């Protein structure tokens, strides 16, 4: 049995095989969320944007729980106070019997990035976690791209605004994974308002099995 808890934006806590895996802990609704980020065994971060990577929280968790932290070289360069294990697209590693595959992720671009070049993402990755029973795929912030990744559960971003896929693209992407459960995320930032009714409409058109989770809502799969 795998337990999934969604937090703000793209942060998810996975509990499986006696391990607690935290993906993309960012700054949104941080005060409410951090209290639940306890006894963490593994932290995975997809890219350096603050809504996915809050370095102070990650450092506290690593020191408190002796958690392992895996991420890209770009994240490590952006936050030199952290000491992660570096991963790249194509790497597969075993974490105490749980397989983690690092996969391609293509971040969207908006002209506003030119005002602050640090917002450019040159190295973005996704993760497919395989506990032996189920595969769960965290896409990261992506636009539509060609791939053959398969999973039982997939988290897909839906806020559009140029930075990630919108509802239509996310539905098409999710269907290609073959996932029996699709969970939308990356729609909690008020700067990028999202019409979840539209998301449901597009997911239903593609006949997807989906679940929209509230912040700090959990499900068992």
N, C-alpha and C positions, 0 to 999 in steps of 0.2 A: 504494500500500500504506500502511495506517495501522497504527501500533503503539500498543497500549494497555497501560499498566502501572497496576495498582491498588495504592494504599497504604492505610494504616489509615483506617477510617471512610468518608469520602466523597471522599478525595483520589485524583485520577487524573492521570496524565501521558499526553498525547496527542502522538505524533510523526507529523507528516504534512507533505508538501510542503516538507521541509527545516526545519520549525519545530517547536519544543517548547513545548507549551501545558500549563500546570499549573493544575488546577482544585481549589479548596478545600483548600489545604494547612493542616492543623490541628495541634493539639498531640499527638495520640495517636501513640505510637511515633515521636516526633519525631527522636530521636537517630539511630535506624536509617534513617529516611527521608531526612533532610536531605542526606545524602551523595550521594543519587541525584538530588537536585533541582539539576542543573547545566545550564549553558548554556540557561537558560530565556528564551524570547522573549516569552511572554505569560502573565499570571496572571489567572485569573477567579475571583472569590469570590461565592458566592450570598447569604450573609447573615453576620451578625456573631458568631454563636456560635463559641467558641474551638476546637471540634472541626472547624470549617471554615475558620477564619481565625486564623492565628498571626502577629500583626503583626511580631514580631521577625524571623521567618524571611522574611517577605515583603519587609521593608525590606532585609535582607541581599542577597536575590536581585536586587532592583531595583538596588541600588548596584553589585553585582558584575557582573551580566549586562546592565545597562541594559534590563531587562525592562519591558514595558508592563504596567500593572495596571488592570483594569476591575472596578468593583463599584458597589454602590448608595450613595446619599447616607447612609443609616443606618450603613453600615460606615465610611464616611469620617468621620462624626461621632463614632463610637465609638472610632476610632483616629486621632486628629488628627496623629499622627507620620507617617502615610502620606499620599501625594499621588496618589490614583487618578484615572483618568478615570471620570466618573460616568455610569452607564447606568440606564435605567428600562425597565420592561416595554413591549414594542412596538418598542424600538430595534433596528435592524439596522446593523451596521458591518462594514467590510471590513478585515481584517488581512492585508495583503500577499497578497491573492488568496484568503484563507480568509474565508468569510462567517460571522459570528456573530450569531445572533438572540437577543435577550433576551426571555424568555417568563414568563408568570404562574407563580407558585409560592405555595401556601397552606400555611404552617407550622402544625403541630398545637399544641394548648394543653394544659397540665396545671396543676392548681391550685398545684403547687409553685412556679410562676413568680411567684406573689404574694409569696413570701418575698424575692425579688430581682427587682424590676420590670425591671432591665436585661436579664433573660432573655426578655422579651417581644420577639417579632419583628413589627415593623410593616411592614417592607419586605423581601421575600424574592423572589428571581428565579431562574429556571432559564436554561440556555443550550443552544441547538442550534447545533452547529458543523458547517458544510458546507464540505468541502474540494473540492467539485466532483465527487467520486466517491461519497462516503458522507456521510450526516448522522448525527451522534451527539448524543444528547439527555441532558443532565445535569439531572435534575428538581429537585435540591436536596432539602431536607427537606420532604416534602409529605404532606398527607392527600388523599383522593380528591376530585377536583373536575372539573367538566365542561370539556372543551377539545377541540380538533381538531388537536393537534400530531402530526406524523408524522415518523418517523425510520427509519433502517436499524438503528441500535444505540441502546439506551436503558439507562441506569443508573437503577434504582429502589430507594428505601429500603424496608427490610423489617422493622425491629426492633419496630414497633408501640409499645406503652407510651404511646399517646396523642400522642406527638410526631411520629410519621410513620405511614405506612401499615404494616399487617401484611402477611403473605404473601398472603392472599386478595385484599385490595384492590390490592396491588402487581401481582399477576398480571392482574387485570382492567384496570388502568391500562395496563400494558405491552402487552396485546393490542390495545387501542384505538390505539396508536401505529403498529401495523403493522410493528414492528421484527422483523427476522429473527434478531437476537441480543439477548437480555435479560441484563443483568448486575446482580445484586442488590448493594447496598452499604448502608452505615450499620448495621452490626451488630457492630462491633469494640469498642464501649464496654462494659466489664464491668457498668456500672450498668444496662444494658438488654439482658439476655441474649436471644439469638435462637436459635430451633430451625431450623437450616438444612434439616433433613429435612422439616419442614413447608413450608418455602419450596419445596423441590423438588417436593413432593407437589402443591402448588397450581399451580405452573408447568406441571407435566405435565398436570394437569386441563385447563388452557387451551391445551394443545398448543403451548407456547412453545419456541422454540429458545433455550437459555440456557447460561450458563457461570458457575460460581462460581469466582472468582479468589482465590487466596491473596494475602496481603500481599506486595508486590513481585513478584508473578507478572505476566508479560507475554504478550500474544497479538498476532498480526498478522492483520488482517482486510482 
